[in-house]
Amino acid sequence: MDEIVKFAELGLVTREKLIAHQLDPDAIDYRAREGSLVAVQRGVYRLRGAPDSFEARALAACLYAGEAAAISHFAAAYLHGIEGFPKPENVEVLLPRQVKAKPSGVLVHRTPEPFQSVKLQGIKTTSLPRTLIDLADQLSFDEVEKALNAAWRKNRAIIPWLKQEMAKLKRKEWSGLDKVSQLVRRMDGRGLDSDLELEVLKEIERRALPKPTKGLVILDDQGRYVIRGDLGWEKWKTVLHCDSVAWHGTEQAMMRDAFQRSELSLLKWTQIAVMKRTLEDGLWLRQLERALQPR
């Protein structure tokens, strides 16, 4: 048994690998009967005592389905660590349409197109762009926008990567492609650093206020860096701070922000702060409307 542990992945081994390591098929069947190997998919076993985790079930599905398989959709979003996608109840796997394997206990999706994959925790998973495109078929426009911005926070190269992936996919019935295409154009090359910023931007657009610059870099009179504003209007020397506890909660962060905002005051910039709990009170919007009036 100790020899088997050496080549197990997440406590899993395949019958094929056991035989390749000179374990007799009858010995494998015996171990399965007496419980030291637990069958989780046809030809895939979990070692006795190894945890029955989500990750192990995902890997087992891929090991059974073969090299062409990859974890996909909500399960892939969780493995990628995209904000807003907790561990799902179901393992989902993507397979080429011609592959007939059907792992038990998982949701199987099939596709006629080739797809990129990556290894996450040793598990073959659809690439970040393909994961977003697959999810877009099952999410609302607003939910896809949140997911896309969360993906941008993980990988700042997601926009060109998505464009490359979308260029390969031409199916007219794929509604998710249209959502992602619209959102990529809307993002204009840059995402937002939090869901709060996204909500704030939508309120600004609903009021038909001038379009802000995302991540506006503000310099002092000598050209030295002062701050990167969340949303800013250089023409009106106005910057909006979207303050979240997660970003500004440490003492070091608070000291940095206080210094930078003091510098902005000396440079005669109008600063408006909005937090999650003040998002709906309208005060920040009224202040912003006044700040963006012609001077």
GUPA-538191 format. One record per residue: x, y, z of N, C-alpha, C in turn. Coordinates in steps of 0.2 Angstrom, whole numbers, plus 5000, padded with zeros to 4 digits. Example, Ala and Ser with C-alpha at 12.3 -4.5 7.8 and 13.67 -1.06 7.14 Angstrom:
<mikols>
> 5066/4972/5039/5062/4978/5039/5066/4984/5039
> 5064/4989/5035/5068/4995/5036/5064/5000/5039
</mikols>
This chain:
<mikols>
> 5004/4994/5000/5000/5000/5000/5004/5006/5000
> 5010/5006/5004/5014/5012/5004/5017/5014/4997
> 5018/5009/4993/5020/5010/4986/5015/5013/4982
> 5009/5012/4983/5003/5015/4979/5003/5022/4981
> 5004/5024/4987/5003/5031/4990/5008/5035/4986
> 5014/5033/4984/5019/5037/4981/5016/5040/4974
> 5012/5036/4971/5010/5039/4964/5003/5041/4964
> 4999/5041/4970/4992/5043/4970/4992/5051/4969
> 4987/5053/4966/4985/5060/4966/4979/5062/4970
> 4979/5066/4975/4974/5068/4979/4970/5061/4982
> 4975/5056/4983/4972/5050/4986/4969/5045/4981
> 4970/5047/4974/4967/5043/4969/4972/5039/4965
> 4970/5034/4962/4974/5030/4957/4970/5027/4952
> 4972/5026/4946/4968/5022/4941/4970/5015/4941
> 4966/5011/4938/4967/5004/4937/4973/5003/4932
> 4973/5007/4927/4978/5007/4922/4985/5009/4925
> 4986/5013/4930/4992/5015/4933/4994/5010/4938
> 4989/5007/4941/4991/5001/4946/4994/4995/4942
> 4991/4994/4936/4994/4988/4932/5001/4990/4929
> 5002/4996/4928/5008/4999/4925/5013/4998/4930
> 5011/4998/4937/5016/4997/4942/5016/4990/4945
> 5015/4985/4940/5015/4978/4941/5011/4976/4947
> 5005/4979/4948/5000/4976/4953/4995/4972/4949
> 4995/4965/4950/4991/4961/4947/4983/4963/4947
> 4980/4962/4941/4972/4964/4942/4968/4960/4947
> 4970/4954/4948/4967/4950/4954/4968/4954/4961
> 4974/4956/4961/4976/4959/4968/4972/4966/4968
> 4971/4969/4963/4967/4976/4963/4960/4974/4965
> 4957/4969/4962/4950/4967/4964/4950/4965/4971
> 4955/4962/4974/4955/4960/4981/4955/4966/4985
> 4959/4971/4984/4960/4977/4988/4953/4981/4988
> 4950/4980/4982/4944/4984/4981/4938/4981/4986
> 4938/4974/4986/4933/4970/4990/4935/4971/4997
> 4941/4971/4999/4942/4972/5007/4943/4979/5009
> 4942/4984/5004/4941/4991/5006/4947/4995/5006
> 4953/4993/5005/4959/4997/5005/4959/5002/4998
> 4955/4999/4993/4954/5004/4987/4946/5004/4987
> 4944/5011/4986/4937/5012/4985/4936/5015/4978
> 4931/5011/4975/4930/5013/4968/4926/5019/4968
> 4928/5025/4964/4924/5031/4964/4922/5032/4957
> 4925/5030/4952/4923/5030/4945/4925/5023/4942
> 4923/5021/4937/4925/5015/4934/4932/5015/4932
> 4936/5011/4936/4944/5011/4935/4947/5016/4938
> 4944/5020/4943/4947/5025/4947/4946/5023/4954
> 4951/5023/4958/4950/5021/4965/4953/5027/4970
> 4950/5027/4976/4952/5031/4981/4955/5027/4987
> 4961/5029/4989/4964/5025/4994/4960/5026/5001
> 4960/5020/5004/4957/5020/5011/4960/5026/5015
> 4956/5030/5018/4958/5035/5023/4959/5042/5019
> 4959/5042/5012/4960/5048/5009/4953/5052/5009
> 4953/5058/5010/4947/5062/5010/4943/5062/5004
> 4936/5062/5004/4932/5062/4999/4930/5069/4997
> 4935/5073/4995/4934/5080/4994/4931/5082/4987
> 4929/5088/4986/4927/5091/4980/4932/5090/4974
> 4938/5092/4976/4944/5091/4972/4945/5084/4969
> 4945/5080/4974/4946/5073/4973/4941/5070/4968
> 4934/5072/4969/4929/5070/4964/4930/5073/4957
> 4932/5079/4957/4934/5082/4951/4939/5078/4947
> 4945/5077/4950/4950/5073/4947/4948/5066/4945
> 4944/5063/4949/4942/5056/4947/4938/5057/4941
> 4933/5062/4940/4929/5062/4934/4934/5063/4928
> 4939/5067/4929/4944/5068/4923/4948/5062/4922
> 4950/5058/4927/4954/5052/4926/4950/5047/4922
> 4943/5047/4924/4939/5042/4920/4938/5044/4913
> 4936/5050/4912/4934/5053/4905/4940/5053/4900
> 4946/5054/4903/4952/5053/4899/4955/5060/4897
> 4960/5060/4893/4964/5066/4892/4960/5072/4889
> 4955/5071/4886/4951/5076/4882/4947/5080/4887
> 4946/5077/4893/4941/5080/4898/4944/5086/4902
> 4940/5090/4904/4942/5096/4909/4936/5098/4913
> 4938/5100/4919/4932/5102/4924/4930/5109/4921
> 4924/5111/4921/4921/5117/4918/4916/5120/4922
> 4913/5126/4919/4908/5130/4921/4909/5132/4929
> 4904/5131/4933/4904/5133/4940/4910/5130/4944
> 4911/5123/4942/4916/5120/4946/4923/5123/4944
> 4924/5124/4937/4930/5128/4935/4931/5134/4938
> 4926/5138/4939/4926/5145/4942/4928/5145/4949
> 4926/5140/4952/4928/5139/4959/4936/5137/4960
> 4938/5132/4955/4945/5130/4955/4949/5136/4953
> 4947/5140/4949/4951/5146/4947/4951/5151/4952
> 4947/5151/4957/4947/5156/4963/4943/5162/4961
> 4939/5162/4956/4935/5168/4954/4931/5170/4960
> 4931/5177/4962/4927/5179/4967/4920/5179/4966
> 4916/5176/4971/4909/5176/4970/4907/5169/4968
> 4912/5164/4967/4910/5157/4965/4913/5152/4970
> 4908/5151/4975/4910/5146/4981/4910/5139/4978
> 4913/5135/4982/4913/5127/4980/4906/5125/4979
> 4905/5123/4973/4898/5121/4971/4896/5114/4973
> 4890/5112/4973/4888/5105/4975/4890/5100/4970
> 4890/5102/4963/4891/5097/4958/4898/5098/4954
> 4901/5093/4953/4907/5093/4948/4904/5093/4941
> 4907/5098/4937/4905/5098/4930/4911/5097/4926
> 4910/5093/4920/4916/5092/4916/4914/5093/4909
> 4919/5096/4905/4918/5097/4898/4921/5092/4894
> 4918/5089/4889/4921/5084/4884/4919/5086/4877
> 4924/5084/4873/4922/5085/4866/4916/5081/4864
> 4912/5083/4859/4906/5079/4857/4907/5072/4855
> 4913/5071/4852/4914/5064/4850/4916/5059/4855
> 4918/5062/4861/4920/5057/4867/4913/5055/4870
> 4912/5048/4871/4906/5046/4873/4906/5044/4881
> 4912/5045/4884/4913/5043/4891/4908/5048/4895
> 4905/5045/4901/4900/5048/4905/4902/5047/4912
> 4906/5051/4915/4907/5050/4922/4901/5050/4927
> 4901/5045/4931/4895/5045/4936/4895/5051/4941
> 4889/5053/4943/4888/5058/4948/4891/5065/4946
> 4892/5067/4940/4894/5073/4938/4890/5076/4932
> 4890/5083/4931/4886/5086/4926/4891/5086/4920
> 4889/5083/4914/4893/5082/4908/4891/5087/4903
> 4895/5091/4901/4894/5096/4895/4898/5094/4889
> 4895/5094/4883/4899/5092/4877/4900/5098/4872
> 4905/5099/4869/4906/5104/4864/4909/5102/4858
> 4908/5105/4852/4911/5103/4846/4917/5106/4845
> 4919/5111/4848/4925/5115/4847/4931/5113/4852
> 4937/5113/4850/4943/5112/4854/4943/5117/4859
> 4946/5116/4865/4946/5121/4870/4952/5120/4874
> 4955/5126/4877/4961/5127/4881/4959/5124/4888
> 4964/5121/4891/4964/5119/4898/4970/5121/4902
> 4970/5121/4908/4976/5122/4912/4975/5117/4918
> 4981/5116/4922/4981/5112/4928/4980/5116/4934
> 4975/5115/4938/4974/5118/4944/4974/5113/4950
> 4978/5114/4954/4979/5109/4960/4979/5102/4957
> 4983/5101/4951/4983/5095/4948/4977/5092/4944
> 4972/5097/4943/4966/5095/4940/4965/5098/4933
> 4964/5095/4928/4964/5098/4921/4957/5102/4921
> 4958/5108/4920/4952/5113/4921/4952/5118/4914
> 4946/5119/4912/4945/5124/4906/4949/5130/4908
> 4952/5133/4903/4956/5140/4904/4951/5145/4907
> 4954/5150/4909/4950/5156/4912/4945/5159/4907
> 4947/5160/4901/4943/5163/4896/4937/5158/4894
> 4939/5152/4893/4934/5147/4891/4929/5146/4897
> 4931/5146/4903/4927/5146/4909/4922/5151/4909
> 4924/5158/4908/4919/5163/4908/4914/5163/4902
> 4917/5160/4896/4912/5160/4890/4907/5155/4892
> 4909/5149/4895/4904/5144/4897/4899/5146/4902
> 4901/5150/4907/4897/5152/4912/4892/5157/4909
> 4894/5161/4904/4890/5167/4902/4883/5164/4899
> 4883/5158/4897/4877/5155/4894/4872/5153/4900
> 4874/5153/4906/4870/5151/4912/4869/5157/4917
> 4872/5163/4915/4872/5168/4920/4868/5174/4917
> 4865/5179/4921/4863/5185/4918/4868/5190/4916
> 4867/5195/4912/4871/5200/4910/4875/5203/4916
> 4872/5205/4921/4875/5208/4927/4879/5203/4930
> 4877/5197/4931/4882/5192/4934/4888/5190/4930
> 4887/5190/4923/4893/5189/4919/4898/5195/4920
> 4895/5201/4920/4900/5207/4921/4903/5207/4928
> 4900/5205/4933/4904/5204/4939/4909/5198/4939
> 4908/5193/4936/4912/5187/4935/4918/5190/4931
> 4917/5194/4925/4922/5196/4921/4927/5201/4924
> 4924/5205/4928/4929/5210/4932/4932/5206/4938
> 4929/5201/4941/4933/5197/4946/4939/5193/4942
> 4938/5191/4936/4943/5187/4933/4948/5192/4931
> 4947/5198/4929/4952/5203/4927/4956/5205/4933
> 4953/5205/4939/4957/5206/4945/4962/5200/4947
> 4961/5194/4944/4965/5188/4945/4970/5188/4939
> 4969/5191/4933/4973/5190/4928/4972/5196/4923
> 4976/5201/4924/4975/5208/4920/4976/5207/4912
> 4978/5201/4910/4978/5200/4903/4972/5196/4900
> 4967/5196/4904/4961/5192/4902/4957/5195/4896
> 4957/5201/4895/4954/5204/4889/4957/5202/4883
> 4963/5203/4881/4966/5200/4875/4965/5192/4875
> 4966/5189/4880/4965/5182/4880/4958/5180/4878
> 4953/5183/4881/4946/5182/4879/4945/5183/4872
> 4948/5189/4869/4947/5190/4862/4949/5185/4858
> 4955/5182/4859/4958/5176/4856/4954/5170/4856
> 4951/5169/4862/4947/5163/4863/4940/5164/4859
> 4937/5170/4859/4931/5171/4856/4931/5170/4848
> 4937/5172/4846/4938/5172/4839/4938/5165/4836
> 4939/5160/4840/4939/5153/4838/4932/5150/4838
> 4927/5154/4841/4920/5151/4843/4915/5155/4839
> 4912/5151/4834/4907/5154/4830/4900/5152/4830
> 4898/5148/4835/4891/5145/4835/4886/5151/4837
> 4881/5152/4832/4876/5157/4833/4872/5156/4839
> 4871/5149/4841/4866/5148/4847/4869/5149/4853
> 4876/5151/4853/4879/5152/4860/4878/5159/4862
> 4873/5160/4866/4871/5167/4869/4876/5170/4873
> 4880/5166/4876/4885/5168/4881/4891/5172/4877
> 4892/5170/4871/4897/5174/4867/4895/5181/4866
> 4889/5182/4865/4886/5189/4864/4887/5193/4870
> 4885/5190/4876/4886/5194/4882/4893/5196/4883
> 4898/5191/4883/4905/5192/4884/4908/5197/4879
> 4906/5197/4873/4908/5202/4868/4906/5209/4870
> 4900/5210/4872/4897/5216/4874/4901/5219/4880
> 4903/5215/4885/4906/5217/4891/4913/5218/4890
> 4916/5214/4885/4923/5216/4883/4924/5223/4880
> 4919/5224/4876/4919/5231/4873/4918/5236/4878
> 4913/5235/4883/4912/5240/4888/4917/5241/4893
> 4921/5236/4894/4927/5236/4899/4932/5241/4896
> 4933/5241/4889/4938/5245/4886/4945/5244/4889
> 4947/5238/4889/4954/5236/4891/4955/5236/4898
> 4951/5238/4903/4952/5238/4910/4946/5236/4914
> 4947/5232/4919/4942/5230/4923/4941/5235/4930
> 4938/5233/4934/4937/5237/4941/4939/5233/4946
> 4942/5236/4952/4945/5233/4957/4940/5230/4962
> 4934/5231/4962/4929/5228/4967/4922/5228/4964
> 4918/5224/4967/4911/5224/4965/4908/5231/4967
> 4910/5234/4972/4908/5241/4974/4909/5246/4968
> 4915/5246/4965/4916/5250/4960/4911/5249/4954
> 4910/5243/4953/4905/5241/4947/4898/5244/4949
> 4896/5243/4955/4889/5246/4957/4889/5253/4956
> 4895/5257/4958/4895/5264/4958/4895/5266/4951
> 4899/5263/4946/4899/5265/4939/4892/5264/4936
> 4889/5259/4938/4882/5258/4935/4877/5264/4937
> 4878/5266/4943/4874/5272/4946/4876/5278/4942
> 4882/5279/4941/4885/5285/4937/4882/5285/4930
> 4882/5279/4927/4879/5278/4920/4871/5279/4920
> 4868/5277/4925/4861/5278/4925/4859/5286/4926
> 4863/5289/4929/4862/5297/4930/4865/5300/4923
> 4868/5297/4919/4870/5300/4913/4876/5305/4914
> 4880/5304/4919/4885/5308/4921/4891/5307/4916
> 4896/5312/4916/4902/5311/4911/4905/5304/4913
> 4908/5301/4908/4911/5294/4909/4918/5295/4913
> 4919/5292/4918/4925/5292/4922/4930/5288/4919
> 4937/5290/4921/4942/5286/4920/4943/5281/4925
> 4944/5274/4924/4945/5269/4929/4952/5269/4930
> 4953/5269/4937/4960/5268/4939/4964/5274/4937
> 4962/5280/4938/4965/5286/4936/4971/5288/4940
> 4977/5288/4936/4983/5290/4940/4984/5298/4940
> 4985/5300/4946/4985/5307/4948/4992/5309/4950
> 4995/5314/4946/5002/5316/4948/5002/5323/4951
> 5007/5325/4955/5007/5332/4957/5010/5337/4952
> 5011/5343/4954/5014/5348/4949/5020/5346/4947
> 5024/5342/4950/5031/5340/4948/5031/5334/4944
> 5025/5331/4943/5024/5325/4939/5026/5318/4943
> 5025/5319/4950/5026/5314/4954/5020/5310/4956
> 5020/5304/4956/5014/5300/4958/5011/5302/4965
> 5005/5303/4965/5001/5304/4971/4996/5298/4973
> 4992/5296/4968/4987/5291/4970/4984/5288/4963
> 4982/5282/4963/4978/5279/4958/4970/5279/4960
> 4967/5284/4958/4960/5285/4960/4955/5279/4957
> 4950/5277/4961/4946/5272/4958/4942/5274/4952
> 4939/5280/4952/4935/5282/4946/4937/5290/4947
> 4939/5293/4941/4941/5300/4941/4939/5304/4935
> 4939/5310/4936/4937/5315/4930/4943/5320/4930
> 4948/5319/4926/4954/5324/4926/4951/5331/4924
> 4947/5332/4920/4944/5338/4917/4941/5342/4923
> 4938/5339/4928/4935/5342/4934/4939/5342/4940
> 4945/5339/4940/4949/5337/4945/4945/5334/4951
> 4941/5329/4949/4937/5326/4954/4939/5318/4954
> 4939/5315/4960/4940/5308/4961/4936/5305/4966
> 4933/5299/4964/4929/5295/4968/4932/5289/4971
> 4932/5289/4978/4935/5284/4982/4930/5279/4984
> 4931/5272/4981/4926/5267/4983/4929/5263/4989
> 4927/5264/4995/4931/5262/5001/4927/5255/5003
> 4931/5250/5003/4929/5244/5006/4933/5242/5012
> 4930/5238/5017/4934/5236/5023/4940/5232/5021
> 4939/5227/5016/4944/5223/5014/4950/5226/5011
> 4949/5232/5008/4955/5235/5005/4958/5240/5010
> 4954/5243/5014/4957/5249/5018/4957/5247/5025
> 4956/5241/5027/4955/5239/5034/4961/5239/5038
> 4967/5238/5035/4973/5238/5039/4976/5245/5041
> 4979/5246/5047/4982/5252/5049/4987/5255/5044
> 4991/5251/5041/4996/5253/5036/4992/5256/5030
> 4987/5252/5027/4983/5255/5022/4979/5261/5023
> 4977/5262/5029/4973/5268/5031/4978/5274/5032
> 4985/5273/5034/4990/5278/5034/4992/5280/5027
> 4992/5275/5023/4994/5277/5016/4988/5281/5013
> 4982/5279/5014/4977/5283/5011/4976/5290/5013
> 4977/5290/5020/4977/5297/5023/4982/5302/5020
> 4988/5299/5019/4993/5304/5016/4991/5306/5009
> 4989/5301/5005/4988/5302/4998/4982/5307/4997
> 4977/5306/5001/4971/5310/5001/4973/5317/5003
> 4977/5318/5008/4979/5325/5010/4983/5328/5004
> 4987/5324/5001/4991/5327/4995/4986/5329/4990
> 4980/5326/4989/4975/5328/4984/4972/5334/4986
> 4971/5335/4992/4967/5341/4995/4972/5347/4993
> 4978/5346/4994/4983/5352/4993/4983/5353/4986
> 4982/5348/4981/4982/5350/4974/4975/5352/4972
> 4970/5353/4976/4964/5356/4975/4959/5351/4971
> 4960/5345/4972/4956/5340/4969/4950/5339/4974
> 4944/5338/4971/4938/5336/4974/4938/5329/4975
> 4937/5327/4982/4937/5320/4983/4930/5318/4986
> 4927/5312/4984/4921/5310/4986/4921/5302/4988
> 4919/5301/4994/4920/5294/4996/4913/5290/4996
> 4913/5284/4994/4907/5280/4994/4908/5273/4997
> 4904/5271/5001/4905/5264/5004/4899/5260/5003
> 4899/5254/5004/4894/5249/5002/4887/5251/5006
> 4888/5253/5012/4882/5255/5016/4880/5262/5014
> 4884/5266/5011/4881/5273/5009/4879/5273/5001
> 4880/5267/4998/4879/5267/4991/4872/5270/4989
> 4867/5268/4993/4860/5269/4991/4857/5276/4994
> 4861/5279/4998/4858/5285/5001/4858/5291/4996
> 4862/5291/4991/4861/5297/4986/4865/5303/4987
> 4868/5303/4993/4872/5309/4995/4878/5310/4990
> 4882/5304/4990/4888/5305/4986/4886/5306/4978
> 4881/5304/4976/4879/5306/4969/4877/5313/4968
> 4874/5316/4973/4872/5323/4973/4879/5327/4973
> 4883/5325/4978/4890/5328/4978/4894/5328/4971
> 4893/5322/4968/4897/5321/4962/4894/5325/4956
> 4887/5326/4956/4884/5330/4951/4886/5337/4952
> 4887/5340/4958/4889/5347/4959/4896/5347/4957
> 4900/5342/4958/4907/5343/4957/4909/5343/4949
> 4904/5340/4945/4905/5339/4938/4901/5345/4934
> 4899/5349/4938/4896/5355/4934/4901/5360/4931
> 4900/5363/4926/4905/5367/4922/4907/5372/4927
> 4914/5374/4927/4917/5379/4931/4919/5385/4928
</mikols>
